[in-house]
Structures are given as structure tokens and as C-alpha cells.
Amino acid sequence: MRSKVLRTAGWRAAAVICVLTALCAAIYGAAKSPVGAVSASSAAKEIVIEASTGRILHAEGAGERAYPASTTKILTALVVLETLPLKAKIKIPAEAAGVEGSSVYLREGEVLTVEELLYGLMLRSGNDAAVALALAAGGSIPRFAAMMNERAEECGATDSHFVNPHGLHSEEHYTTARDLAFITVEAYKNPDFRRIVSTRSVTVGEGESRRHFVNKNKLLGTFEGANGVKTGYTTKSGRCLVGGAYRDGMQLIAVVFDRYDMWVVVKGMLDAAFREYEMRDVLTLPEWEEGSERVEVAFDGSGAPVPAKYPVKKNGDRIGTLFVKD
């Protein structure tokens, strides 16, 4: 069980981390990675985050608002998974047939399960699947959007606002790289979400409703450890990508907005983070020093601190645990 720094059984335990003064230059410098010059752009809106701790390993323009396009569907899927059973059957309403943009070509009156529609949503980015799921979960698009905004706030998204489940452009539909990373981290806690977004291809339905979906996420099968998550594009948003990858016990989430070379950029960011960081036991690292930042630690049933994994910079992060008697 994780707990923030607290007093337990007469002790106060805290893990701390020194402020990194040259992280971007060290990890993403042009000498080390082909994305160095790209990341230095003042227009960059990108982030890499370690999922289990929420530690931000790299960020540039991560708090700037952006149009998320179909990466919106990460939040849509999360809300649906927490609202509807996977095996529940949905009769496709007229509103979900013929939705503009990317589609899985749903027909009014046909019946698919929530799980089948989620595959259409996340693998083929079906806007029609998004509408069908939103209506089933929320009763109306405005009501479902309210559910999305409430859930996003719970994820720690402090500068986002969603008005639809698919990401078709609206001036009132926006997020930030940081917010979307936190939303994705929360989604990754759901095993069904992880399973669906890591699927490379699947056949769903029967008879006239039978469909074969191939995942649009080119990271899958081409990048070591890739396990999700979602692409996006509109003329207003530009090309957007949220990419997930897992190596050596570390789950990373990378987000980039409005980049024509999004595949190269995300691969470069993930590779750099995997190269520079590793998961280590915070209780075995060097002792805390004055001026460091405190992080969360784990406690057992008796209140004693227990080892907690934390992403540590391989070439010199100084993280440790300090115990202070009351």
C-alpha cells in the first residue's frame, strides 16, 4: 500500500530526490538523440512519464493547451470501462451511424458488445463507435462529456475540457500533454484497457456485423516493449500520439501534440528515457540530502517502511530515505 510521507509507529519516512538541473540537455541533447533539436523547438508540446509513480522524466511545453483529436478516446475508453460491462450489448442508434471522420461503419439497429465497440474505438479510431458507447454510458453526449470531465479531474488533469467522446474539433475541447499523460496513467491501471490498446489485430462480431480491425498504432511490433496507446489527427490539432512501452519493470507513457514526425519523436523520447532511467528500490539508494524533493514511500501493515520502486536516473540521481525519530 502506498502512502504519502506520514508519521507511523513513531517514525516519519520519506524518500527524496535531488532537483535535476540539466535533464533535458542530458537526455535529449542533440549529441545523444536525433530528437534533440526537435525537442528544443519552442512549439514542442510533449512529455514522458513513468506510470507507477507519476514521475515526469521529460517535459517541454507540457502545460500548453492543445487539441487532442482522437487521443481523446483514451479518456472515453476509461469512462466506458468503468461504467459498462464488457459483454453488455448495444443496439446502434441512428446518431451513431454515419458520424463524420474515421469510422468502423456502424449501421443503425445492429447489435455489438461494449468490448467489440471498444476495439473499434481504440484500434480503428471509430468516431461512430465513440458516439455509440457514449450514448450507452451517459444517455446523451453532453452527459457523457460531463462524466469525462469529472473523471479527467480525478486523474489530475487541471487544464482540460472535453465536449465530445471522439475528439472532432471544437474550440472548447482541449487538454495538455501533462493532463493527457495523467489520464493515460489512470487508464493503464485497468487491465482491460491495457489488453485492448496492445492488441495488434482482432476480428469481432458475427454475420453482417463481423469486422476485422488492425491497430493504427505503428509502435506495436516495431518498438521494443510497445503496449499502446492511441493516435490522433485533425487539421486543427495536427498529428498527435500517445505511446506506451514497458521494459525492465518500467512502464512509460509519452505524449506529443502537433508533430508531423510523431513516430520518430515518440520513439526517441521513449528510447532516451529507457536509456537514462531504471526502476530502483528507494530504500537502498544513497541517503537524503538537504534541498531534495520528497516522494512517496510504501509501508507494511505495522507501519514500517518497505522497499518501493522508483525511476532513477542511471548516471547520478541521489535518492534515499531519511528516518527521523519523533
C-alpha positions in Angstrom: 0.0 0.0 0.0 1.4 3.5 -0.9 1.1 6.5 1.3 2.4 10.0 1.2 5.0 11.0 3.8 3.4 10.5 7.2 4.1 9.6 10.8 3.7 5.9 11.6 4.6 3.9 14.8 6.8 6.8 16.0 8.7 7.2 12.7 8.4 9.5 9.7 9.6 8.1 6.4 10.3 9.9 3.2 12.1 9.3 0.0 13.7 12.3 -1.6 15.1 13.2 -4.9 17.6 15.9 -5.9 16.5 18.5 -8.3 17.7 17.7 -11.8 19.2 20.9 -13.3 20.1 19.7 -16.8 17.7 16.9 -17.5 16.6 17.9 -21.0 20.2 18.6 -22.1 21.5 15.3 -20.6 18.8 13.1 -22.0 17.5 14.8 -25.1 20.6 16.7 -26.3 21.3 16.6 -30.0 24.5 14.7 -29.4 22.6 11.8 -27.9 19.4 11.6 -29.8 18.1 12.6 -33.2 15.1 14.3 -31.5 17.3 16.7 -29.6 16.9 19.6 -32.0 13.3 18.8 -32.4 12.6 18.8 -28.7 14.3 22.2 -28.4 11.6 23.7 -30.5 9.6 26.4 -28.7 6.4 24.8 -30.3 7.0 21.4 -28.6 4.2 20.0 -26.5 5.5 16.7 -25.2 6.0 14.7 -22.0 7.4 11.3 -20.8 6.1 10.0 -17.5 6.7 6.8 -15.5 3.3 5.3 -14.8 3.7 3.7 -11.4 5.0 6.8 -9.6 3.8 9.6 -12.0 7.3 10.9 -12.1 7.8 13.2 -15.1 11.1 12.2 -16.8 10.9 14.8 -19.6 8.6 17.7 -20.4 8.6 20.6 -22.8 5.5 22.7 -23.3 3.6 20.1 -21.4 1.3 22.6 -19.8 0.3 24.3 -23.0 -3.2 23.7 -24.3 -3.6 21.6 -27.4 -6.4 20.0 -29.4 -6.2 16.2 -28.6 -8.1 14.9 -31.7 -8.7 11.1 -31.3 -6.3 10.8 -28.4 -9.5 11.9 -26.6 -10.6 8.3 -26.9 -8.3 7.2 -24.2 -10.5 9.0 -21.7 -13.6 7.8 -23.5 -12.5 4.2 -23.1 -11.6 4.7 -19.5 -15.1 6.1 -18.6 -16.8 3.4 -20.6 -14.8 0.6 -19.0 -15.7 2.0 -15.5 -19.4 2.3 -16.5 -20.5 -0.6 -18.7 -19.8 -4.3 -18.6 -17.7 -5.6 -21.5 -20.3 -8.1 -22.5 -23.2 -5.7 -22.5 -24.9 -5.5 -25.9 -25.6 -2.2 -27.5 -28.1 -1.6 -30.3 -26.6 1.0 -32.5 -28.7 4.2 -32.5 -29.3 6.4 -35.5 -27.0 9.1 -34.0 -24.0 6.7 -34.2 -24.4 5.8 -37.8 -22.6 7.9 -40.3 -20.6 10.0 -37.9 -18.0 12.1 -39.8 -14.3 11.2 -39.8 -12.7 7.9 -39.1 -15.4 5.1 -38.8 -16.0 1.4 -38.4 -19.2 1.8 -40.5 -21.8 1.0 -37.9 -25.3 0.5 -39.1 -28.4 1.6 -37.3 -30.1 -1.3 -35.5 -27.1 -3.7 -35.5 -26.0 -5.1 -32.1 -22.4 -5.2 -30.8 -21.0 -5.7 -27.4 -19.2 -2.9 -25.4 -15.9 -4.8 -25.9 -16.4 -5.1 -29.7 -17.1 -1.3 -29.9 -14.0 -0.6 -27.7 -11.9 -2.4 -30.2 -13.4 -0.3 -32.9 -12.8 2.8 -30.8 -9.1 2.2 -29.9 -7.8 0.2 -32.8 -9.5 1.9 -35.7 -10.4 5.1 -34.0 -14.1 4.8 -34.9 -15.9 8.1 -34.2 -19.2 6.2 -34.7 -18.1 3.7 -32.0 -17.3 6.6 -29.7 -20.8 8.0 -30.1 -22.5 4.6 -29.6 -20.5 4.0 -26.4 -21.1 7.5 -25.1 -24.8 7.3 -25.6 -24.9 3.9 -23.9 -22.8 5.0 -20.9 -24.1 8.5 -20.5 -27.5 8.7 -22.2 -26.5 11.8 -24.1 -23.3 13.3 -25.5 -23.4 16.3 -23.0 -24.0 14.0 -20.1 -21.1 11.7 -21.2 -18.8 14.8 -21.7 -19.6 15.8 -18.1 -18.6 12.3 -17.0 -15.3 12.7 -19.0 -14.5 16.0 -17.4 -15.2 14.7 -13.9 -13.0 11.6 -14.5 -10.3 13.8 -16.0 -10.2 16.0 -12.9 -9.9 12.9 -10.7 -6.9 11.8 -12.8 -5.1 15.1 -12.0 -5.9 16.9 -15.3 -6.1 20.5 -14.3 -6.3 22.3 -17.6 -8.6 20.2 -19.8 -12.1 20.4 -21.1 -13.9 17.8 -23.2 -17.2 18.2 -25.1 -17.4 15.0 -27.1 -16.2 11.4 -26.9 -14.2 11.3 -30.2 -12.1 14.4 -30.5 -13.6 16.0 -33.6 -12.6 19.7 -33.4 -14.2 22.1 -31.1 -12.6 25.2 -29.6 -14.0 24.1 -26.2 -12.3 20.7 -26.5 -8.7 20.8 -25.3 -6.1 19.3 -23.0 -2.4 19.5 -22.3 0.4 16.9 -22.8 0.7 16.7 -19.0 -3.0 16.2 -18.4 -3.4 13.5 -21.1 -0.4 11.7 -19.7 -2.0 11.6 -16.2 -5.3 10.4 -17.8 -3.4 7.6 -19.7 -1.6 6.6 -16.5 -5.0 6.1 -14.8 -6.3 4.2 -17.8 -3.3 1.9 -17.7 -4.4 0.7 -14.3 -7.4 -1.0 -16.0 -6.3 -4.4 -17.3 -9.0 -4.5 -20.0 -7.8 -1.1 -21.3 -4.2 -2.4 -21.5 -5.3 -5.5 -23.2 -7.3 -3.7 -25.8 -4.8 -1.0 -26.7 -2.0 -3.5 -27.0 -3.9 -5.7 -29.5 -2.5 -5.5 -33.0 -5.5 -7.0 -34.8 -8.8 -8.6 -33.9 -12.0 -9.9 -35.5 -15.2 -9.1 -33.8 -18.9 -9.7 -34.4 -20.8 -12.3 -36.4 -22.6 -12.4 -39.7 -23.1 -9.0 -41.2 -21.7 -7.4 -38.1 -18.3 -9.3 -38.5 -15.4 -6.8 -38.7 -11.6 -7.1 -38.7 -9.7 -4.3 -37.0 -6.0 -3.6 -37.4 -4.4 -1.3 -34.9 -3.3 2.1 -36.3 -0.6 2.3 -33.7 2.7 1.7 -35.6 4.6 1.4 -32.3 3.2 -2.1 -31.8 5.5 -4.6 -33.3 8.1 -2.0 -34.3 9.3 -0.6 -31.0 10.6 -2.8 -28.2 8.2 -3.1 -25.3 5.4 -1.1 -27.0 2.0 -1.8 -25.5 -0.3 1.1 -26.6 -1.9 3.6 -26.8 -3.6 6.0 -29.4 -3.1 8.2 -32.4 -5.0 11.4 -33.4 -5.3 13.8 -36.2 -7.5 16.7 -37.3 -6.5 19.7 -39.4 -6.6 21.9 -36.3 -4.8 19.5 -34.0 -2.1 18.2 -36.3 -0.7 14.8 -35.8 -0.8 13.6 -32.1 0.4 10.4 -30.5 0.3 8.8 -27.1 2.7 5.9 -26.9 3.2 3.4 -24.1 6.1 1.0 -23.6 7.3 -1.4 -20.9 10.8 -2.5 -20.4 12.7 -3.9 -17.3 9.8 -3.2 -14.9 9.3 0.3 -16.1 6.1 1.5 -17.8 6.5 4.7 -19.7 3.8 6.9 -21.3 4.9 9.5 -23.9 2.6 12.2 -25.3 3.3 14.5 -28.3 1.0 17.0 -29.9 1.0 18.6 -33.4 4.1 16.8 -34.8 4.2 15.5 -38.4 7.1 13.3 -37.3 5.3 12.0 -34.2 6.5 8.4 -34.6 10.2 9.4 -34.7 9.7 11.9 -31.8 7.9 9.4 -29.5 10.3 6.6 -30.2 13.2 8.9 -29.5 11.7 10.2 -26.2 10.9 6.7 -25.0 14.3 5.3 -26.0 16.1 8.2 -24.2 14.1 7.7 -21.0 14.7 3.9 -21.0 18.4 4.6 -21.7 18.8 7.1 -18.9 16.4 5.7 -16.2 15.8 2.4 -14.4 13.5 1.3 -11.6 15.3 1.0 -8.3 14.4 0.4 -4.7 14.3 3.7 -2.9 15.3 2.3 0.4 18.6 1.1 -0.9 19.8 4.3 -2.5 22.1 7.0 -1.1 20.8 9.0 1.9 18.7 12.1 1.6 20.4 15.5 1.4 19.0 18.9 2.3 17.2 20.6 -0.5 15.9 17.4 -2.2 12.3 16.7 -3.1 10.2 14.2 -1.1 8.5 11.3 -2.9 6.1 8.6 -1.8 7.2 5.5 0.1 5.5 2.2 1.0 4.6 1.0 4.4 3.7 -2.5 5.6 0.9 -3.4 8.0 2.9 -2.5 11.1 3.8 0.9 9.7 7.4 0.1 8.8 8.7 1.4 5.5 9.2 -1.3 2.8 11.0 -1.1 -0.5 9.3 1.0 -3.1 10.4 1.0 -6.8 11.1 4.4 -8.2 12.5 5.6 -11.6 16.1 6.7 -11.0 18.5 8.4 -13.4 21.3 5.9 -14.1 24.1 8.5 -14.1 23.6 10.1 -10.8 20.2 10.6 -9.2 20.7 10.8 -5.5 17.5 9.4 -3.9 17.3 7.9 -0.5 15.1 7.5 2.6 15.6 9.5 5.7 14.1 8.2 9.0 13.6 10.8 11.8 12.6 9.9 15.3 9.8 11.9 16.8 
